[in-house]
Amino acid sequence: MNPPNPPTRQAAQQRVDDIHTFRLELMRLEDEGVIALPEPQRQAVNTHHDALLARLAQGFDLDHDHRAKQLSLGMRIVSLLGALALGASVFFLFYRFWGYLTTTVQVATLVSAALGSFLLTTWINRRDPTGYFTRLSAMVAFTCFVLNIVMLGQIFNINPSDKALLPWAAFAFVLAYGFEARLLQAAGILCIAAYIAARCGAWGGLYWLDFGRRPENFFAAAVAIFMLPQVVDQSRFSGFAATYRVFGALLLFLPVLVLAHWGESSYWAANLGANSDLVEGVYQVVGFVGTAALAWWAVKRQWPEVMNTGVTLFIIFFYSKLFDWWWETMPKYLFFLVLGLTAILLLMVFKRLRQVQA
Amino acid sequence: MKWTPRATLIAGLALMALTNAVALGGAAYNRSGQPDSQLALTQREVQAPSPYSSRRHRDENSGLALTLQWRCLNDGETAYLGNRYCLSPPWLDAAKMAALGFDGRKLAPADGSEASLWRSVNQLPREVLVVLELNGPAYKEALRRSEKAYADAVGSNKDESDQRSAKGELEYERDHSSRLFAVDAGLDLHALRTQYPDRSAYAIVHARVQPIWSERKAKARGRIDDVHAEHINVPIEWRRALDGAKNRPANDDDKTPPFDALVAFGQRLEPWLVSAARR
């Protein structure tokens, strides 16, 4: 009986890697005389694995060895750069010629570009098993849609509004889920986070474009984005859950980092008259404790990307605090020596934690 | 729900259709019916891109937009140059700022300490409605001040260069400076329009206002950070009248504005160029 296909490319790739690792280790064990597999069993295992590899290769674009993996990484980087370059090209192409077009032609061109690039993406998707060309085209489609709305605003002198972020976010998510493009998922997350933060600011009486000047506006969006994978199952989309959690963590703790050094920007200081030094102190504690707790929780839940994010943020908080305390007062060689020694200390702590876990 | 390619196609098309419909529908609504105001401006009040701006920039962007040139009267105690660039008019005082929604208690700090002064101006900008007056009492007052400054320079026998400078300022004020002044602000469009009913002389626009601290007067006041209607796209049918228009006169002898521009502000107070003609 054939086992069911893995749900995502990542799971399929993991299975391929496991099969290759199993074959290598079996060969080593046989060479070392630990095991001698009977020929019928060896044949059965090899036949099963060969059939499975063939079936997985049909369903997904997979890397069969280390060299293929390196090439895949290179293709992803090139795909990203190509998408950004093509997007910029579309933008500047329109900018160069739009002034010579009538208003009707301008609008028609903008709508056609967005529509055409989107239809092209769906067409490429049916013919592109690797997904690289599809994702590149999807990025261009997103750029065309953003250009569509921005230029309509310029043509008709529309007052800038945070409401434009909503369709951008929605379209980014449609493309992300439709073509498994995590970069567009990130674009969608940033747009929706900006919209929620702008709304939070506007409800407090701010002009929406100034939402970044009160970092607490990002907290609600950060929590919502972080918790989304708990509410909506993302298992069919490889890496999407991790992306939500990583961005949620960044949207929460980067504003905390800002507030830990600039207490005047807090609502507590600006609106309620709290002492800005006290506000900074509170957010520093929140930053240290929060990032450590995040890393610990991520280890328990086996979320490696979130754990790395938590650890990185903790180190940023720690080093920025050291900078605050000692950069002005300590000789530079001593300051960097202290940084190096704290890095060694942290390594020892992580090593100890790893031993305890094992 | 299973996310299929068909679902992606339908969702994407529907989203694009809806977004464009909302944007274009909003623009059509803004231009529907009677405009909220319609001002007959000249090159003094709407500035074409400078011919001295980067050629590469002009080549990369073929679009043309006029920039609204507005100003406000200062309190009359500083030199007339202040009239040209003042963004913090005396009428935008603490009381007016409180009426615009800023925290009045923080605009009048009790103890004068640095911390309370900082809190008084640490309120972030708010979006308000600003009234722009064209060729009205504010401009006439600015002109009167320039005339007085010149008369004072001549009457008090100041040296020749001072007199020449005052004369140049008067001529600039009379022939080239913008006649569009910010004269009031509020939150209620209907109330402002009732107070300024002449739609050919007063435009009401969205703007952003920020509290600032006046060191000289030791009190908080407001500053108009920007006006949303500042940039007005020029459709191709009006470009011929504006292509090659000079930004500012190359020399003092050129006093004639090169073009007239009729600008309307619609239901959403968004502007558009109704017509433009070279003089």
Contacts between the chains, C-beta under 8 A, distances in Angstrom:
chain1	res1	chain2	res2	distance
A	92	B	60	6.5
A	95	B	60	6.2
A	95	B	61	4.9
A	95	B	62	7.2
A	95	B	63	7.1
A	96	B	59	7.6
A	96	B	60	6.1
A	96	B	61	7.3
A	96	B	62	5.8
A	97	B	62	5.9
A	98	B	62	6.2
A	98	B	63	5.6
A	99	B	61	7.3
A	99	B	62	3.2
A	99	B	63	4.2
A	99	B	64	5.8
A	99	B	236	7.2
A	99	B	239	7.4
A	100	B	62	5.8
A	100	B	236	6.7
A	101	B	236	6.7
A	102	B	235	7.2
A	102	B	236	5.5
A	102	B	237	7.5
A	103	B	235	5.3
A	103	B	236	7.7
A	107	B	24	7.1
A	111	B	16	7.5
A	111	B	20	5.7
A	114	B	16	5.7
A	115	B	13	7.5
A	115	B	16	6.1
A	118	B	12	5.2
A	118	B	13	7.5
A	118	B	16	6.9
A	122	B	5	6.7
A	122	B	8	6.9
A	122	B	9	5.4
A	122	B	12	7.9
A	125	B	5	6.7
A	126	B	5	7.5
A	145	B	16	6.7
A	145	B	19	7.9
A	148	B	16	7.7
A	148	B	19	7.8
A	148	B	20	7.0
A	149	B	19	6.5
A	149	B	23	6.4
A	152	B	20	7.4
A	152	B	23	4.8
A	152	B	24	7.0
A	152	B	27	7.3
A	153	B	23	7.6
A	154	B	63	7.1
A	154	B	65	7.5
A	154	B	231	7.8
A	154	B	233	5.9
A	155	B	233	5.5
A	156	B	23	7.8
A	156	B	27	3.8
A	156	B	30	7.4
A	156	B	233	7.4
A	156	B	270	7.0
A	156	B	272	7.1
A	157	B	229	6.8
A	157	B	231	6.9
A	157	B	232	5.8
A	157	B	233	5.8
A	157	B	270	5.1
A	157	B	271	5.3
A	157	B	272	6.1
A	158	B	23	7.0
A	158	B	26	6.7
A	158	B	27	6.4
A	158	B	30	7.9
A	158	B	268	8.0
A	158	B	270	5.9
A	159	B	206	5.8
A	159	B	228	4.9
A	159	B	229	7.9
A	159	B	268	6.7
A	159	B	269	7.5
A	159	B	270	5.8
A	160	B	228	7.0
A	167	B	15	6.1
A	167	B	18	7.6
A	167	B	19	4.1
A	170	B	15	5.6
A	171	B	12	6.8
A	171	B	15	5.4
A	171	B	16	7.4
A	171	B	19	7.9
A	174	B	8	6.1
A	174	B	11	4.8
A	174	B	12	5.0
A	174	B	15	6.4
A	175	B	8	7.8
A	175	B	12	7.3
A	177	B	3	5.3
A	177	B	8	7.2
A	178	B	3	7.0
A	178	B	5	6.9
A	178	B	7	7.7
A	178	B	8	3.1
A	178	B	11	7.7
A	178	B	12	7.3
A	179	B	8	7.4
A	205	B	101	6.0
A	205	B	126	6.1
A	206	B	124	5.1
A	206	B	125	7.5
A	206	B	126	7.1
A	207	B	124	7.2
A	207	B	125	5.0
A	207	B	126	5.9
A	207	B	127	4.7
A	207	B	208	5.3
A	210	B	124	5.0
A	210	B	125	5.8
A	213	B	124	5.6
A	214	B	124	7.0
A	236	B	3	7.6
A	264	B	118	6.9
A	264	B	122	6.0
A	269	B	119	7.7
A	269	B	122	7.6
A	270	B	119	7.0
A	270	B	122	4.9
A	270	B	123	6.9
A	270	B	124	7.7
A	271	B	103	7.8
A	273	B	119	6.5
